[in-house]
Amino acid sequence: MSESTDYYRIRKLPPYVFAVINEMKAKARAAQLDVIDLGMGNPDGSTPRAVVQKLSEAARNARNHRYSSSKGIPKLREEITKRYQKQYGVSLDPETEAIVTIGAKDALAHLLFAVIGPEDAVVSPNPAYPIHQYGVLMAEGHACVVPMPTPEEFLSRLQDLYRTSTRKPKLILISFPHNPTTTCVDLGFFREIISLARHHGTMVVHDFAYADICFDGYKAPSILQVEGAKEVAVEIYSLSKSYNMAGWRVGFCLGNPKMIHALGRIKSYLDYGVFQPIQIASIIALRECDEDVYKIAALYQKRRDTLVSGLLRAGWAVTPPRGSMFVWAPVPEPYRAAGSLEFAKALMEKALVAVSPGIGFGPLGEGFVRFALVENDHRIRQATRSIKQFLKA
Ligand SMILES: Cc1ncc(COP(=O)(O)O)c(C=O)c1O
């Protein structure tokens, strides 16, 4: 059988770097070894009880077994607009400025597919969540990677790009709190982005997957809070992390009506919408589960503290994040030259702790590893003890 890389589009997608660690993890587990998995950002908590109850009730009704609507049922679109009004003071029209998606990934991949043409330049920070990079390639766009040591530096490089590049950015793709670097921004940063985009007629997509996972009193702003944002921008909101609903596949694209219409057109050819009982249960999440969101964020904060202090005891100083469900840690000096993948492999083999190598998030992720806060406090403590032994050896 010939390789699947014979295919035009598959050739653009390199093998998944994280697969190496996943394979090692599977082997270790098959050998009955206890691996502490802080690799993938897959929430370990349960979905709020009221949401599960509503799902089972709605699933019993045969009317909900039919095809649903690919743009989402009207009541769910209304509910997300009410949440935006309540949380951010942002008014959205549920008919034209909100669409339900099969998670944020569906929204990102198909939105890029809908609005990007061959060789259109899409600017995004690097390192980045893989679909931010490969969604552009799959849509035949030109991925224009800008380093982001700090948000200010990203902005200044973006301004340089507008000044010097012959190919003006067609779209800016950003996401804060940021995966993997955990960088957080304030509304002033978004004001600058929107002002640049409006001036140059560039579209903006803000992936807000970690909207509610914020710590120490920090509240992540919505880009739609910026006046005039809807003229150029959409925001992607997801229930995966805020409500522990990663497996349910519910997200939204909100804001600019033209971009939302384009996404709706593509989706009308591709899907029939999320299973209707899931959409009905999602209304309950948005309407009744604020307290659960608060508790979920508080749990990640506690785990963050456990991990950061445990790593410090192991002689590994890392910066505590203000948001996201990750800790982004520089590879300790003696291992830096070998690279993040080799270091992650060594942690897996010697400490039985799985982390994600920074290189998996793009070339500028090298020199770091990412911890996901998806095991409980006790297990995180166990992981840092084991890392301490490994680093001492
Ligand atoms: C930045 C970012 N965007 C999107 C997603 C995927 O979200 P969803 O489950 O809604 O597809 C993730 C998941 O890890 C993410 O980190």
The ligand as a MOL file (V3000), in Angstrom:
LIG
                    3D

  0  0  0     0  0            999 V3000
M  V30 BEGIN CTAB
M  V30 COUNTS 16 16 0 0 0
M  V30 BEGIN ATOM
M  V30 1 C -6.5370 27.2870 21.8000 0
M  V30 2 C -7.5190 26.1810 21.6270 0
M  V30 3 N -8.5140 26.3270 20.7580 0
M  V30 4 C -9.4170 25.3600 20.5640 0
M  V30 5 C -9.3580 24.1590 21.2470 0
M  V30 6 C -10.3710 23.1050 20.9670 0
M  V30 7 O -11.5820 23.4280 21.5240 0
M  V30 8 P -12.8810 22.5840 21.2070 0
M  V30 9 O -12.9060 21.4210 22.1450 0
M  V30 10 O -13.9960 23.5330 21.4660 0
M  V30 11 O -12.8150 22.1580 19.7720 0
M  V30 12 C -8.3370 23.9590 22.1690 0
M  V30 13 C -8.2530 22.6810 22.8940 0
M  V30 14 O -7.3160 22.3060 23.5200 0
M  V30 15 C -7.3900 24.9920 22.3540 0
M  V30 16 O -6.3770 24.8450 23.2110 0
M  V30 END ATOM
M  V30 BEGIN BOND
M  V30 1 1 1 2
M  V30 2 1 2 3
M  V30 3 2 2 15
M  V30 4 2 3 4
M  V30 5 1 4 5
M  V30 6 1 5 6
M  V30 7 2 5 12
M  V30 8 1 6 7
M  V30 9 1 7 8
M  V30 10 2 8 9
M  V30 11 1 8 10
M  V30 12 1 8 11
M  V30 13 1 12 13
M  V30 14 1 12 15
M  V30 15 2 13 14
M  V30 16 1 15 16
M  V30 END BOND
M  V30 END CTAB
M  END
